[in-house]
Amino acid sequence: MALLLVPTGSALTDSDARRVGLLGPVEIRRLADEVGVRPTKTLGQNFVHDANTVRRIVAVSGVGPDDTVLEVGPGLGSLTLALLEVVGRVVAVEIDPVLAELLPRTVADRAPSRVDHFEVITADALRVSRSDLPVLPTALVANLPYNVAVPVLLHLLAEFPEITTALVMVQAEVADRLAAGPGSRTYGVPSVKARYHGTVSRAGAVGRNVFWPEPKVESGLVRVERTSTYPQDAELRADVFAVIDAAFAQRRKTMRSALAGWAGSPAEAERRLRAADIDPGIRGERLSVDDFVRLAQTN
């Protein structure tokens, strides 16, 4: 799939954003000042202030009126408002109680006709569970906090198998790792674990200057399309992920050596590798998700 280049400069002025109900740079700062919010590195907060960017993110996600979208880290509401223009319902998970309290007021002010189609939950996305949400989501669209992006993505994909598609913005380097295939220099634990849930691909690039504050890193979009290749079974997933973790703990080791601790000994690791039809001399970066699943199921 071709990369969609999300513009690095704002194509809409503040007045345009106000007219269409979205947020521009001046309004983002005004809302932050209103509640005394200053973005923090601890929570990985960088607020998107470009209306054109959030609209393109929604467009590339492919969500529509039949979707209930889970948004993580909505912040001041830029992406939330763009989603509410298109989707049936948005459920936002926000860890910052001040921002969580402000968000419904912003939606009521900017999108009054969509108030009944929006909920915000004050919670840590790393711990949110099915029982925390008023309705189960069909899609995930989010500007994930960069310091916990991969754990949050994997947790939500595991917790909500109803999510059929995910479009997340993460640090560009992380996006490359998530989308990397076997044999790639950047292929590793995030790549394999994400592929357990579905097909993974890069879906765009985002410049620094659409954020406040401007981050020191580039950003990228990653799409995950859910597949039913592997059972959504927590026990099997834990077994597979344990093998993946062991295989990449020391990348330069062969699988026979890397899996010695997991299997109990180098000899047992070799036996299980051969039973799974995997060369014991190969390294983890050459193995596919299928290989890891097959290996986890050997006795």
C-alpha positions as CSV (number, residue, x, y, z in Angstrom):
1,M,0.0,0.0,0.0
2,A,1.3,3.4,-0.9
3,L,2.3,5.7,1.9
4,L,0.0,8.6,2.5
5,L,2.1,11.7,3.3
6,V,0.2,13.7,5.9
7,P,1.2,17.4,5.3
8,T,3.8,18.9,7.6
9,G,2.2,22.3,7.4
10,S,-1.3,23.4,8.3
11,A,-3.6,23.6,5.3
12,L,-6.5,25.1,7.3
13,T,-6.3,28.4,9.2
14,D,-7.7,28.8,12.6
15,S,-10.8,30.5,11.2
16,D,-11.3,27.6,8.8
17,A,-11.0,25.1,11.7
18,R,-13.6,27.1,13.7
19,R,-16.0,27.1,10.8
20,V,-15.9,23.3,10.4
21,G,-15.9,22.7,14.1
22,L,-12.3,21.4,14.4
23,L,-9.4,22.9,16.4
24,G,-6.6,25.1,15.2
25,P,-3.3,26.1,16.9
26,V,-4.8,29.2,18.7
27,E,-7.7,27.2,20.0
28,I,-5.6,24.4,21.2
29,R,-3.5,26.8,23.3
30,R,-6.6,28.6,24.5
31,L,-8.2,25.3,25.7
32,A,-5.0,24.3,27.4
33,D,-4.7,27.7,29.2
34,E,-8.3,27.5,30.2
35,V,-7.7,24.5,32.4
36,G,-4.0,25.1,33.2
37,V,-2.7,22.2,31.1
38,R,0.9,22.0,30.0
39,P,1.9,19.0,27.9
40,T,4.1,16.6,29.9
41,K,6.7,14.0,28.7
42,T,5.6,11.7,31.5
43,L,2.2,11.2,29.8
44,G,3.7,11.4,26.3
45,Q,1.5,14.4,25.5
46,N,1.9,16.1,22.1
47,F,-1.3,17.7,20.9
48,V,-2.1,17.8,17.1
49,H,-3.2,21.3,16.2
50,D,-3.7,20.8,12.4
51,A,-7.3,20.2,11.2
52,N,-6.2,18.9,7.9
53,T,-4.0,16.3,9.5
54,V,-6.7,14.8,11.7
55,R,-9.1,14.7,8.8
56,R,-6.6,12.8,6.7
57,I,-5.9,10.4,9.6
58,V,-9.6,9.6,9.8
59,A,-9.8,9.2,6.1
60,V,-6.9,6.8,5.9
61,S,-8.3,4.7,8.8
62,G,-11.3,3.8,6.7
63,V,-13.8,4.0,9.6
64,G,-17.4,5.0,8.9
65,P,-20.9,5.4,10.3
66,D,-21.2,1.8,11.4
67,D,-18.0,1.9,13.6
68,T,-17.6,2.5,17.3
69,V,-14.1,3.9,17.5
70,L,-11.9,3.6,20.6
71,E,-9.5,6.6,20.9
72,V,-6.7,6.6,23.3
73,G,-5.1,9.8,24.6
74,P,-7.6,12.2,23.0
75,G,-5.9,15.1,24.7
76,L,-7.7,18.4,23.8
77,G,-9.9,16.7,21.2
78,S,-8.5,17.4,17.8
79,L,-8.8,13.9,16.5
80,T,-11.9,13.2,18.5
81,L,-13.8,16.0,16.7
82,A,-12.6,14.7,13.3
83,L,-13.8,11.2,14.2
84,L,-17.2,12.4,15.3
85,E,-17.8,13.9,11.9
86,V,-17.6,10.4,10.3
87,V,-18.2,7.5,12.7
88,G,-21.2,6.3,14.6
89,R,-19.6,6.6,18.1
90,V,-16.4,7.5,19.8
91,V,-15.3,6.1,23.2
92,A,-12.2,7.9,24.4
93,V,-9.8,6.7,27.1
94,E,-7.9,9.6,28.8
95,I,-5.6,9.1,31.7
96,D,-5.4,12.8,32.6
97,P,-8.5,13.7,34.7
98,V,-8.3,17.4,33.8
99,L,-8.4,16.6,30.1
100,A,-11.1,14.0,30.6
101,E,-13.3,16.5,32.3
102,L,-12.7,19.2,29.6
103,L,-13.3,16.9,26.6
104,P,-17.1,16.6,26.9
105,R,-17.4,20.4,27.1
106,T,-15.3,20.7,23.9
107,V,-17.5,18.2,22.1
108,A,-20.6,20.0,23.2
109,D,-19.3,23.3,22.0
110,R,-17.7,22.2,18.7
111,A,-20.1,19.3,17.7
112,P,-23.3,19.7,19.7
113,S,-25.2,17.3,17.4
114,R,-22.8,14.5,18.2
115,V,-22.8,14.8,22.0
116,D,-24.9,11.6,22.4
117,H,-22.4,9.7,20.2
118,F,-19.4,10.3,22.6
119,E,-18.1,9.0,25.9
120,V,-14.9,9.6,27.7
121,I,-13.4,7.2,30.3
122,T,-10.8,8.3,32.7
123,A,-8.4,5.4,32.8
124,D,-5.0,4.1,32.0
125,A,-5.1,2.5,28.5
126,L,-2.6,-0.1,29.6
127,R,-5.1,-1.4,32.1
128,V,-8.5,-0.7,30.5
129,S,-10.7,-3.8,30.3
130,R,-13.9,-4.8,28.5
131,S,-16.0,-4.0,31.6
132,D,-14.7,-0.4,31.7
133,L,-16.3,0.6,28.4
134,P,-20.0,1.3,27.8
135,V,-19.8,-0.4,24.4
136,L,-17.2,-2.6,22.7
137,P,-15.3,-0.9,19.9
138,T,-15.0,-2.1,16.3
139,A,-12.0,0.1,15.5
140,L,-9.0,1.8,17.2
141,V,-7.9,5.2,15.9
142,A,-5.5,7.1,18.1
143,N,-2.4,9.3,18.5
144,L,-0.8,6.9,21.0
145,P,1.4,8.2,23.8
146,Y,4.8,7.6,22.3
147,N,6.4,6.3,25.6
148,V,4.0,3.4,25.8
149,A,2.7,3.0,22.3
150,V,3.6,-0.6,21.6
151,P,2.3,-2.0,25.0
152,V,-0.9,0.0,24.6
153,L,-1.5,-1.2,21.1
154,L,-0.9,-4.9,21.9
155,H,-3.0,-4.7,25.1
156,L,-6.0,-3.2,23.2
157,L,-5.8,-5.7,20.3
158,A,-5.7,-8.6,22.8
159,E,-8.4,-7.2,25.1
160,F,-10.8,-6.3,22.3
161,P,-10.9,-8.9,19.6
162,E,-14.0,-7.0,18.2
163,I,-11.5,-4.4,16.9
164,T,-11.2,-5.3,13.2
165,T,-9.0,-2.4,12.2
166,A,-6.5,-0.1,14.0
167,L,-4.9,3.1,12.7
168,V,-2.4,4.5,15.2
169,M,0.1,7.4,15.1
170,V,3.4,6.5,16.8
171,Q,7.1,7.6,16.6
172,A,8.4,6.9,13.1
173,E,11.0,4.5,14.3
174,V,8.4,2.5,16.2
175,A,6.2,2.5,13.1
176,D,9.0,1.0,11.1
177,R,9.5,-1.7,13.7
178,L,5.9,-2.6,13.8
179,A,5.6,-2.8,10.0
180,A,8.9,-4.7,9.4
181,G,8.9,-8.1,8.0
182,P,11.1,-11.2,8.6
183,G,14.8,-10.6,7.7
184,S,14.5,-6.9,8.1
185,R,17.0,-5.0,10.3
186,T,14.1,-3.5,12.3
187,Y,12.1,-6.8,12.6
188,G,11.8,-7.7,16.2
189,V,9.4,-8.3,19.1
190,P,6.9,-5.6,18.2
191,S,6.8,-6.7,14.6
192,V,6.0,-10.3,15.4
193,K,3.5,-9.7,18.2
194,A,1.5,-7.2,16.2
195,R,1.4,-9.7,13.3
196,Y,-0.1,-12.3,15.6
197,H,-3.2,-10.1,15.6
198,G,-3.3,-9.2,11.9
199,T,-1.6,-7.7,8.9
200,V,0.5,-4.7,9.6
201,S,1.6,-1.9,7.3
202,R,2.9,1.7,7.2
203,A,0.0,4.0,6.3
204,G,1.6,7.5,6.3
205,A,4.1,9.9,7.6
206,V,3.4,12.9,9.9
207,G,5.6,16.0,10.2
208,R,6.7,17.5,13.5
209,N,5.2,20.9,13.1
210,V,1.5,19.8,13.3
211,F,2.0,19.2,17.1
212,W,2.2,21.3,20.2
213,P,4.7,21.1,21.6
214,E,6.7,20.1,18.5
215,P,8.3,16.7,19.2
216,K,12.0,15.9,18.6
217,V,11.1,12.9,16.5
218,E,9.2,12.2,13.3
219,S,5.8,10.4,13.5
220,G,4.3,7.7,11.4
221,L,0.9,6.0,10.9
222,V,0.5,2.2,11.2
223,R,-2.5,0.1,10.2
224,V,-3.4,-3.3,11.6
225,E,-6.1,-5.2,9.9
226,R,-7.4,-8.0,12.1
227,T,-7.2,-11.6,10.8
228,S,-8.5,-14.8,12.2
229,T,-5.4,-16.8,11.4
230,Y,-4.6,-17.5,15.1
231,P,-7.1,-18.2,17.9
232,Q,-7.9,-15.3,20.2
233,D,-6.9,-17.5,23.1
234,A,-5.1,-15.9,26.0
235,E,-3.1,-19.0,26.9
236,L,-1.9,-19.7,23.4
237,R,-1.0,-16.0,22.9
238,A,1.0,-16.0,26.2
239,D,2.9,-19.1,25.1
240,V,3.7,-17.6,21.6
241,F,4.8,-14.3,23.1
242,A,7.1,-16.0,25.6
243,V,8.9,-17.7,22.7
244,I,9.1,-14.4,20.8
245,D,10.6,-12.6,23.8
246,A,13.2,-15.4,24.3
247,A,14.1,-15.4,20.6
248,F,14.9,-11.7,20.5
249,A,16.4,-11.3,24.0
250,Q,19.9,-11.7,22.4
251,R,19.4,-11.1,18.7
252,R,22.8,-12.5,17.6
253,K,22.3,-15.9,19.1
254,T,21.0,-18.8,17.1
255,M,17.6,-20.1,18.1
256,R,19.2,-23.2,19.7
257,S,21.0,-20.9,22.2
258,A,18.4,-18.2,22.5
259,L,15.7,-20.6,23.5
260,A,17.8,-22.7,25.9
261,G,16.3,-21.0,28.9
262,W,12.7,-21.2,27.6
263,A,13.0,-24.9,26.7
264,G,15.1,-25.9,29.7
265,S,18.4,-26.7,27.9
266,P,20.0,-26.2,24.5
267,A,19.4,-29.8,23.6
268,E,15.7,-29.5,24.4
269,A,15.5,-26.3,22.4
270,E,17.0,-28.0,19.4
271,R,14.6,-30.9,19.8
272,R,11.6,-28.6,19.8
273,L,12.9,-26.5,16.9
274,R,13.4,-29.6,14.8
275,A,9.9,-30.8,15.8
276,A,8.5,-27.5,14.5
277,D,10.6,-27.9,11.3
278,I,12.8,-24.9,12.1
279,D,16.6,-24.9,11.6
280,P,18.2,-24.7,15.1
281,G,21.0,-22.6,13.6
282,I,18.7,-19.8,12.4
283,R,18.2,-16.5,14.2
284,G,14.9,-15.2,15.4
285,E,14.9,-12.3,12.9
286,R,14.4,-14.9,10.1
287,L,11.3,-16.5,11.6
288,S,7.6,-15.6,10.8
289,V,4.7,-15.5,13.1
290,D,3.7,-19.0,11.8
291,D,7.1,-20.3,12.9
292,F,6.7,-18.9,16.4
293,V,3.1,-20.3,16.8
294,R,4.2,-23.7,15.6
295,L,7.2,-23.7,18.0
296,A,5.0,-22.7,21.0
297,Q,2.7,-25.6,20.3
298,T,5.5,-28.3,20.2
299,N,5.8,-30.7,23.1
